[in-house]
Amino acid sequence: MDATPQPGDEAAVSAAARAAGSELVRDFGLLIKSATRLEQRIDSALRRECGISHTMLEVLMRLCRRPGEEVSQRQLADDLTLTSSGTTRLIDRMEDAGLVRRVPSPGDRRVTLVEATAEGRAVFLRAAAVHAHVVEEHFVRPLSADDYTRLISALGEIDKGLRDGTG
């Protein structure tokens, strides 16, 4: 295929350049880059200090949120927006590490429940402190109190709009 611009392509090239450099593209890119960099900082700190990934922390957080609550692998997959196979592999690794255990559901033999072990809860407490430190340092501290409040409010509105289908 010939990559040489053809007559009339200059307008298309110029339009594409304007679209790629638009404020909306730039602003959304900044949000994604910032969130990704923060996620990488959190994940790195958790791996270094607690031996778990950020996704594992999310699983433990979900399992520790309401003690005694029955949480199925399917619910975890939905909560974490992972595939069923991805969740199975993650729970396998966490079970091998002694952080969680699978138990049969008393109400439905077809359902496997997941619960945090005592070791999982202990790791979660350490990891939650590491997570809080990184978030405070890189998400909260760079902003004034007013800017932080406005940011959180704006993010809440965006999330609400997306959940409600109005955004």
Buried (B, 14 or more C-beta within 10 A) or exposed (E): EEEEEEEEEEEEEEEEEEEEEEEEEEEEEEEEEEEEEBEEBBBEBBBEBBEBBBBBBBBBBBBBEEEEEBBBBEBBBEBBEBEEEEBBEBBEBBBEBEBBBBEEEEEEEEBBBBBBBEEBBEBBEBBBEBBEEBBEEBBEEEEEEEEBEEEEEEEEEEEEEEEEEEE
